[in-house]
Amino acid sequence: MTDLRALFGIEHPIVLGPFGGLSSVALTAAVSDAGGLGGYGLYGYDGDRIRATIGSLRAATPRPFVVNIWLPRGDEVLPNPQHTVFAQALQPFYEAVGVPVPARPERYLPPLDEQLDAIWDAAPPVLSVVFGVPSPEVVDEARRRGIRVVGTATTVAEAIALAEAGVDAIVATGLEAGGHRVSFLRPAEDSLVGTFALVPQVVDAVDVPVIAAGGIADRRGVAAAFALGAAGVQVGTAFLATAESATTDMHRDAIRSTAADGTALTRALSGRLARGARNRAVRAIEASGTIAPFPMQNWLTGQFRTAAIEQNLGELQSLWMGQGAPLARHRSATEAFEELLAGVPQPR
Ligand SMILES: Cc1cc2nc3c(=O)[nH]c(=O)nc-3n(C[C@H](O)[C@H](O)[C@H](O)COP(=O)(O)O)c2cc1C
């Protein structure tokens, strides 16, 4: 097992999980400055925004950080007529926030090649991927530029596929985690393994360091992850609740006040399975029975979710959070980090 500290050039094996859409330079830099590996989610960013963001991260911290992209799964392009049907199904939500039913955009997401070109130009210290195995070209190019590559697995089979592709480390993410289930070999519904069962099995199956994720929010979770054989932890929800994250106060309060059994896995908001609070938007869309495939549903709901944020309507936002939400007690990134650090075994 390689030491994560040596692999990434960090002081403590604690990774801030990237948040597609909700990462902030301030939070990423705070975790890197504290000696962990700050993570930043580049989901949906075009090439220019990626170059600018990595530039801002470099300006904000002299320490290593990780940026994250979503690999395409081939279900990203959809014909026009379907767009109108699915957009109409969400009409009550657009009406509730006073925005028109949106016409189909030119594209839902920037192409992977455009994102990768920008990443190669900006050469971040670490690149992490979800929803697939990076191609040999991506792994080779990263290696050539001195960029470490991290893959993300929800099952042992996915971890083995990632290790065979030559990634430097693997995030093993259990079903407790906030945000999307990033399964890629089988449907997410058939790949639901809890962190406690997943981590030791992945540790046994691969030779690269394993980073445990899902439900880890305080020193007890960190200590447990190390006892299971993890080389490090990746924490999302506990950091999302801090002042430095890019989310709203309503979301922060929702994290602190949602019980562990108050979150749900749903396809309602994005078309892919993700864990968050079961608010009115989730309940109503599930009840309607009409959910567009990803990324169309994500884009379509995004049009009213953005307006809901501006209008402070928590029931119509996506309140992503994991089952450890009630453990997210700290309001500053530094305090949250110190709490987690207290669970890291000290060198003898
Ligand atoms: C709002 C939100 C957005 C997320 N977006 C991403 C993402 O774009 N890429 C990714 O690899 N993980 C993403 N995650 C997962 C986190 O990086 C992290 O692995 C996860 O939150 C860990 O579980 P926890 O929430 O129980 O701490 C997201 C999580 C949340 C809560």
The ligand as a Tripos MOL2 file, in Angstrom:
@<TRIPOS>MOLECULE
LIG
   31    33     1     0     0
SMALL
NO_CHARGES

@<TRIPOS>ATOM
      1 C1        -23.2220   18.1760   -3.6840 C.3       1 LIG1
      2 C2        -22.2920   17.0560   -4.0240 C.ar      1 LIG1
      3 C3        -21.7080   17.0320   -5.2780 C.ar      1 LIG1
      4 C4        -20.7820   16.0250   -5.6030 C.ar      1 LIG1
      5 N1        -20.1960   16.0400   -6.8450 N.ar      1 LIG1
      6 C5        -19.2290   15.1450   -7.1230 C.ar      1 LIG1
      7 C6        -18.5310   15.2010   -8.3710 C.ar      1 LIG1
      8 O1        -18.8080   16.0190   -9.2470 O.2       1 LIG1
      9 N2        -17.5320   14.3040   -8.5700 N.ar      1 LIG1
     10 C7        -17.1810   13.3660   -7.6150 C.ar      1 LIG1
     11 O2        -16.2390   12.6000   -7.8240 O.2       1 LIG1
     12 N3        -17.8520   13.2700   -6.4480 N.ar      1 LIG1
     13 C8        -18.8570   14.1450   -6.1880 C.ar      1 LIG1
     14 N4        -19.5050   14.0760   -4.9840 N.ar      1 LIG1
     15 C9        -19.0850   13.0540   -3.9760 C.3       1 LIG1
     16 C10       -18.0680   13.6560   -3.0000 C.3       1 LIG1
     17 O3        -16.9310   14.1080   -3.6620 O.3       1 LIG1
     18 C11       -17.6690   12.6400   -1.9230 C.3       1 LIG1
     19 O4        -17.0570   11.4990   -2.4830 O.3       1 LIG1
     20 C12       -18.8650   12.1940   -1.0960 C.3       1 LIG1
     21 O5        -19.6230   13.3150   -0.7200 O.3       1 LIG1
     22 C13       -18.3960   11.4150    0.1240 C.3       1 LIG1
     23 O6        -19.4630   10.9810    0.9110 O.3       1 LIG1
     24 P1        -20.0810   11.8660    2.1370 P.3       1 LIG1
     25 O7        -20.9770   12.8740    1.4790 O.co2     1 LIG1
     26 O8        -20.8360   10.8650    2.9260 O.co2     1 LIG1
     27 O9        -18.9440   12.4940    2.8550 O.co2     1 LIG1
     28 C14       -20.4630   15.0330   -4.6510 C.ar      1 LIG1
     29 C15       -21.0720   15.0520   -3.3870 C.ar      1 LIG1
     30 C16       -21.9700   16.0440   -3.0610 C.ar      1 LIG1
     31 C17       -22.5800   16.0510   -1.6920 C.3       1 LIG1
@<TRIPOS>BOND
     1     1     2 1
     2     2     3 ar
     3     2    30 ar
     4     3     4 ar
     5     4     5 ar
     6     4    28 ar
     7     5     6 ar
     8     6     7 ar
     9     6    13 1
    10     7     8 2
    11     7     9 ar
    12     9    10 ar
    13    10    11 2
    14    10    12 ar
    15    12    13 ar
    16    13    14 ar
    17    14    15 1
    18    14    28 ar
    19    15    16 1
    20    16    17 1
    21    16    18 1
    22    18    19 1
    23    18    20 1
    24    20    21 1
    25    20    22 1
    26    22    23 1
    27    23    24 1
    28    24    25 2
    29    24    26 1
    30    24    27 1
    31    28    29 ar
    32    29    30 ar
    33    30    31 1
@<TRIPOS>SUBSTRUCTURE
     1 LIG1         1 GROUP 0 **** ****
